């Protein structure tokens, strides 16, 4: 091989290119044994490679000494390839948003469960002052003076719940910011939190953009659909989009119609977000007017 030719250059005079080296006119040229360097070569020249030959060819090339070392290096290359794919996957803003939604959901469930037990404990002691407002959604926790010592474990847990709630609010803000950047049109229609939950339920923006409006309408109503299929109960009229104020604040008689209209517009908004990735004020204005018109008929 000429000194001015790179051994990795596809224009060089080689007969075959393998993942561990080149078979050139002048003989074998073995690549580095470092998995990351091998991965870079493999990803760059993968389409023109001859394939995975016998381990004996790799020994003849000088890439390895024996069969065991050959398969060990294949294993290291596969691990490096998998790690690279995982890093690329986790670097996606879409994946990070879905993970934040999962964290937010787990945080809500944790606060609700712990706060309920703490409230029951305070009632057993004849004091209801640690958690005065908890409810099913565990909205705001007001920490006041309690009859039990401040070093009591449950009292400390009550203060921890209040701290977790502050963190929960910050997580919700982070979800909103990320969702407005990733799904600007859908966030404008549904709100960023509901839009993010739709994305998490669908699994990916690509999958959500390919869903028909009828499926988006009931997305998130898995239990109701299962009950309908098993026991023959009425099918659900809405799923996660019920959290939108125009759906849950309207009369039961009109919820189905409003949910259908809203889902149809959300399906279009998601497609705009997926393909154009920009805010469409004209579409949003028309969509809002139509939703308001349908809602006003109640």
Secondary structure, DSSP 8 states (H G I E B T S, - for coil): --TTS-TT-TTS-EEEE-SSEEEETTEEEE--S-HHHHHHHHHHHGGG------HHHHHHHTS-SSHHHHHHHHHHHHHHHHHHHHHHHHT-HHHHHHHHHHHHHHHHHHHHHHHHHHHHHHHHTT---S-S--TTTT--------SS-TT-HHHHHHHHHHHHHHHHHHHHHHHHHHHHHH-HHHHHHH-HHHHHHHHHHHSSHHHHHTS-HHHHHHTT-HHHHHHHHHH-----S-SGGGGSHHHHTS-HHHHHHHHHHHHHHHHHHHHHHHHT-S--HHHHHHHHHHHHHHHTT-
